[in-house]
Amino acid sequence: MSQTPETLHEPAPDILPARSHATSPSRTARRARSKWTRKNPYPATIVSNVVLSGPASDKEVRHLVVSLGDSGIEYQPGDGIAIAPVNDADLVDRIIARLRVDPETPITDRRSQRTLREALTRQYEISTPSRYLVEYIAARTGDPDLVRLVAEDDREAIESWLRGRDVLDLLDIDPSLAITPEELLGELNPLQHREYSISSSPLAHPGTAHITMATVRYRSGDRDRGGVCSTYLADRCPEGSLVDVFVTPKNSFRLPADDTNVVMIGPGTGVAPFRAFLHERAATNAGGENWLFFGDRHSDHDFLYADEIERFGIEGVLHRVDLAFSRDQDHKVYVQDRMRERGADLFAWLRDGAHVYVCGDANRMAPDVDAALVEIIAEHGAMTIDAAREYVDGLKRDKRYVRDVY
């Protein structure tokens, strides 16, 4: 997420954020442009697909290992991997039944011809309806609630109304509405890839890319539903399956020079890129210290990569770990609370040049972490809140405080 800070007033000289060390040449060397792209993804083989979370967890988090085979695909810690999903067959069949047409109905565009079932399975978003479809259904049905929603032209209100609804839900607003396949497809968005942070290091895990994925499942109305890509990978991609992938570089989310200290804040699946960071720093014998803030709900069921994190500590790769399991005590504790508890040390790390990385939820966690960081700098740097915000803006400008949030 890019941010453009306002013009900054310089803090007092003794509390200026240290300038970033130059990134090591090996991490900034230009890579050859990959031939595997969104339009030409690589058919990768899944070699492992296991559940990480405990059996009593109310989450389903999986660890997947994808073989890159002879693709020549390269990546760096911090990059993402994009997966081309396949829509759920049951939802496809229900939509076709609602249209009251033959599943083999030919669909022709400028480039190809395929059946309606193939188009709905691989080409179009059917779990997340487009705004165009909302407007179309409102105009065709005259449904008063939908007509009012469209007329108000409130993007957030429309997104809120759509949450938990799919294309079939919109078609069923008026069961008597007759709509042709061509009319429906004309209002749908193309099926987009889904991106996940790579949780492996190419040095420690050559020839593979690892994914740490939360499977999204929920019930709405009288149907069980789920995330398009997460349920595709969890339910229909066992070991040996082929999935279409390509790497999405994130040049702003890179490890610093080996002698630079790193603070990583990643609750839940936000730990993914930091697993990659730690494996990379272990493989390169990096001299900089590493500090991880991790959290989730229950330590017994949701402590992702607990064995690896413990081993990193024993081996001297991970120098500090602060854990926040929100449901393990009467009052909820989150990573930002642990940050405040360690505020003096955290500010000392920042003052000495550490880089801070945040990964995870953009709606609540990331703003809460940002607010905690400002408060910590204000308190332990003896600054006003406004000066602390300027200090944080300086960290962002120097690329010492970067986020990968979603």
FENVEN-V834392 format. One line per field, one symbol per residue. ss: DSSP state (A for helix, B for strand, O for the rest). burial: + if it has 16 or more other ideal C-beta (glycine too) atoms within 10 Angstrom, else -. A space follows every 10 residues. Layout:
BEGIN
ss->???
burial->???
END
This chain:
BEGIN
ss->OOOOOOOOOO OOAAAOOOOO OOOOAAAAOO OOOOOOOOOO OBBBBBBBBB BOOOOOOOOO BBBBBBBOOO OOOOOOOOOB BBBBOOOOAA AAAAAAAAAO OOOOOBBBOO OOBBBAAAAA AAOBOOOOOO AAAAAAAAAA AOOAAAAAAA AAOOAAAAAA AAOOOOAAAA AAAAOOOOOO AAAAAOOOOB OOOBBBBBOO OOOOOOOBBB BBBBOOBBBB OOBBBBOAAA AAAAAAOOOO OBBBBBBBOO OOOOOOOOOO OBBBBOOAAA AAAAAAAAAA AAAOOOOOOB BBBBBBOOAA AAOOOAAAAA AAAAOOOOOB BBBBBOOOOO OOOOAAAAAA AOAAAAAAAA AOOOBBBBBB OOOOAAAAAA AAAAAAAAAA OOOOAAAAAA AAAAAAAOOO BBBBBO
burial->---------- +---+-+--- ---+--+--- ---+-+---- ++-+-+--+- -++---+-++ ++++++-+-- +-+-++++++ ++++++++-- ++-+++-++- ------+--- ---+++++++ +-++++++++ --++++++-- +-+--+--++ -------+-- -+--++++++ +-------+- +--+--++-- +-++++++++ ++-++--+++ +++++----- ----++++++ ++++--+--- --++++++-+ --++++++-+ ++++++++++ ++++++++++ ++-+-+-+++ ++++++++-- +++++---+- -+----++-+ ++++++---- --+++++++- -++--++-++ +-++++++++ +---++-+++ -+++++++-+ +-+---++++ ++++++---+ ++++-+
END
